[in-house]
Amino acid sequence: MRRPKQTEGASLRIEVRITEEEKAAIRDQANRASLTMSEYMRRTALGKRILSTMDQKAAGELARLGGLQKHLLTQINGLPNEEDLRAGLNSTLLAVHNAVRELKTGAAK
């Protein structure tokens, strides 16, 4: 995944003294979020949401699965057990929807 480009107009610097261990921890967290250290620190300091790469991949996969469930709902018309299939697909679709919502609201800020 590509890192975001430098924030437009960002030309000022803030110097903060930290230990080597703290720098390594910040670098690891920024890498996990696929952000530069500057962008990671900027988002953290300003309270902006930071989604990890894994959260982004999970959200994409959940969206794909939700789309497949909706497609299946359109394909079951006229089947003998349509009502049972529709109930099962609807509950699965609701679970996918709830999982996506949890990723969006439960993500670290």
N, C-alpha and C positions, 0 to 999 in steps of 0.2 A: 504494500500500500504506500502511496506517495505521501510524503510529508507536506503539510500546507506551506505555501510560500510565505515569506516574511509579511507581517501585517503592514499594509500600506501606510506610509507616513511615520512608521516607527523608527525614530532616529535617536531618541534619548536612551541613556543607559542608567541603570540603577545597580550599584555595587552592594553586595551582601557578603558578609564573611560567613563561611560554612566550613565544616570539616571535610576531609576526604571521604569519609563514610557517608556523610549527608549528600555530598555531590554524587557519589556512586548510586545512592538510593534514588535521588531525583532523576538521574540519567536513566536508570532502569525503568522507573515509572513512566518517563517520557517515551522511552522506546516501546513499552507495552501499549501505549496509547497512539503510537506512530506519529508523535509530535516532536518538534525540536525542543530542546530544553527551554529556550526562550518562550516558545508558544505554550508549553506546558505550564511554566511559571506564571505567564500572563493570565492564562485561563484560571489557574488555581487562585491567584491573588484577586481576580475580579469575580470569582464565584460562578464562572461559566462551567457548563457541563462538559465532562470529559468521558467519552465512550472509549472503552478499550477496543482493540482490533477484534478481539473475540466477541464482544458484544455486538459489534457491527456485523460480523459474519453471522452470528446467531440471528440477528434481526432480519438479515437477508434471507436466510434459510427458512425462518418462520413465515416470512412474506410469501416465499415460493410455495410452501406447504399450504398456506391459506388459499392461495390461488388455485392449487390443485383440488382442494376440498370444494371450493365454489364451482369449479368445472364439473366435478363429479355430481354435485347437486343438480346441475342442468341435464345430466345424462341419464338419470334414473327414472325419468317419466315413463309410466306404463309398466314398470317391472312389478311382478307379483307381490313382492315384499317392500314396495316403495316407501310405505310409511315408516317401517322400522329402519330402512336405510337412511331416509331423510333425518330421522331423529338422531341416529348415530353420527351422521355427517355434521349435523348442526351442533351437536355437543363437542365434536372434535374442532370444528371451526371456532366455537366460542373459547375453547381451551387455547387455541393458537392465538386468537385475538387477545386474551388475557395475558399470555406469555409475552407478547410484543409490548403490551401496555406496561407490564412489570419491568421489562428491559428499559423502556423509556423513562419511567418514573423512579425506578430503583437504582439507576446508574449513579455512580459516584459523581459528585459535583466538584 
